[in-house]
């Protein structure tokens, strides 16, 4: 039985939705993770980080309830996080 890829940010099963591969910075090996539609764009923006740090940031943003639009609005008004 094959294991289906899942989103590293939310755990969404790829069986019902498209899933995308994102390669992150790594000092030793290629650091690749899978993400659902909802998280792939944010993951690609954070690929200069390690996957662990990027996923921590994505989950922290989700816990605070920031959407992509809200993040852009906050950044454009000059308010610091």
C-alpha positions as CSV (number, residue, x, y, z in Angstrom):
1,X,0.0,0.0,0.0
2,X,1.4,3.4,-1.1
3,X,1.4,6.3,1.3
4,X,-0.2,9.4,-0.2
5,X,1.6,12.7,0.1
6,X,0.1,15.1,2.6
7,X,0.4,18.8,3.3
8,X,3.1,19.5,5.9
9,X,1.3,22.6,7.1
10,X,-2.2,21.2,7.7
11,X,-2.0,17.4,7.0
12,X,-4.6,17.5,4.2
13,X,-4.7,14.3,2.3
14,X,-3.7,14.6,-1.4
15,X,-6.4,12.2,-2.4
16,X,-9.0,14.9,-2.6
17,X,-6.9,17.9,-3.6
18,X,-3.8,18.8,-5.7
19,X,-0.6,18.8,-3.8
20,X,2.7,20.6,-4.7
21,X,6.3,19.9,-4.0
22,X,8.5,22.7,-2.6
23,X,12.2,22.4,-2.0
24,X,13.7,24.4,0.9
25,X,17.2,25.5,1.8
26,X,19.3,22.8,3.3
27,X,22.9,22.5,4.3
28,X,23.2,18.7,3.8
29,X,20.4,17.1,1.7
30,X,17.6,18.3,-0.5
31,X,14.9,19.3,1.8
32,X,11.6,18.7,0.0
33,X,8.0,18.9,1.4
34,X,4.5,18.7,0.0
35,X,1.8,21.3,0.4
36,X,-1.9,21.6,-0.5
37,X,-3.3,24.5,-2.6
38,X,-3.9,26.6,0.4
39,X,-0.3,26.5,1.6
40,X,1.8,26.0,-1.5
41,X,2.1,29.7,-2.4
42,X,3.2,30.7,1.1
43,X,5.7,27.7,1.2
44,X,7.3,28.8,-2.0
45,X,7.8,32.3,-0.6
46,X,9.6,30.8,2.4
47,X,11.8,28.3,0.5
48,X,14.9,30.3,1.4
49,X,14.4,29.0,5.0
50,X,14.7,25.4,6.2
51,X,11.4,23.4,5.9
52,X,11.1,23.2,9.7
53,X,11.4,27.0,10.1
54,X,9.0,27.7,7.2
55,X,6.4,25.4,8.6
56,X,6.7,26.9,12.1
57,X,6.1,30.3,10.6
58,X,3.1,29.1,8.5
59,X,1.5,27.5,11.6
60,X,2.2,30.5,13.7
61,X,0.5,32.7,11.1
62,X,-2.5,30.3,11.0
63,X,-2.8,30.4,14.8
64,X,-2.9,34.2,14.8
65,X,-5.5,34.0,12.0
66,X,-3.5,36.0,9.4
67,X,-4.5,35.3,5.8
68,X,-2.4,36.3,2.9
69,X,-4.5,39.4,2.3
70,X,-4.2,40.5,5.9
71,X,-0.4,39.9,5.9
72,X,0.0,42.1,2.8
73,X,-2.2,44.8,4.3
74,X,-0.3,44.8,7.6
75,X,3.0,45.0,5.7
76,X,1.8,47.8,3.4
77,X,0.8,50.0,6.3
78,X,4.3,49.7,7.8
79,X,3.2,48.0,11.1
80,X,5.8,45.5,12.5
81,X,4.8,42.0,13.5
